[in-house]
Amino acid sequence: MAYCTAADLTERMSNKELIQLTDDADAGVPNQDIISAAIAAAQDTIDGYLRGRYTVPLVSVPGIVKNMALDLTAYKLFKRRNQLSVNDARELMYKQAVSQLKDIQAGIIQLQTADKQAMPPRTLIKSNKKPSDRLFNKHRLEEF
């Protein structure tokens, strides 16, 4: 299941923008194959950040993930046409989406499953070593 759809994208971008960004054959309509490829690339980016903390692809898509997928997809379409300088807001949305993905990866933002239960954080490795276990303690190192 994709994290966003082409129909979701048309709610964020005008049809005219989609035609400008995807219509290589001058057909006058958005190229659905290019849009689908951008959506897949955005999902791959999201899965890359979430892998290891969550089972990917996500079965139920939280709203925050859908919004990030839409921002990443729009960025990829603009980048494809090298039009990012025209619309710096898209680049800012891309950077914010990546920042949110890093926060999810770090456990600062928790995603919720369909039953509204937070997914379990990954377990942390704890050390059983104490300062007294050191071979070269502070006093030993001062001898050198």
Buried (B, 14 or more C-beta within 10 A) or exposed (E): EBBBBBEBBBEBBEEEBBBBBBBEEEEEEBBEEBBBBBBBBBBEBBBEBBEEBBEBBBEEBBEBBBBBBBBBBBBBBBBBEEBBEEBEEBBEBBEEBBEBBEEBBEEEEBBEBEEEEEBEEEEEEEEEEEEEEEEEEEEEEEEE
